[in-house]
């Protein structure tokens, strides 16, 4: 199942959903890590 078969809207939703989780996991692992915040 490849990403190229997904619509832009689907990819956007997946990305937003994933980055929400990545951010909270990141905060738990390393509260001082600003990598994701800088990229936004």
C-alpha positions in Angstrom: 0.0 0.0 0.0 1.9 3.0 -1.3 1.6 6.7 -0.5 1.3 7.6 -4.1 -2.2 6.0 -4.1 -3.3 8.4 -1.4 -4.9 11.8 -2.1 -3.3 15.0 -0.8 -6.0 15.3 1.8 -5.4 11.8 3.1 -1.6 12.3 3.3 -2.2 15.6 5.1 -4.4 14.0 7.7 -2.0 11.1 8.2 0.9 13.6 8.6 -1.0 15.8 11.0 -2.1 12.8 13.1 1.4 11.3 13.1 3.2 14.6 14.0 0.8 15.0 17.0 1.9 11.6 18.3 5.6 12.3 17.4 5.5 15.6 19.3 4.1 14.1 22.5 6.4 11.1 22.4 9.3 13.5 21.7 8.3 15.7 24.7 8.3 12.6 27.0 11.6 11.4 25.8 13.4 14.7 25.6 11.6 17.8 26.9 14.3 20.1 25.6 14.2 18.9 22.1 12.9 21.7 19.8 13.5 19.9 16.5 9.8 19.4 15.7 8.7 22.8 16.8 11.4 24.4 14.6 10.1 22.5 11.5 6.5 23.6 11.9 
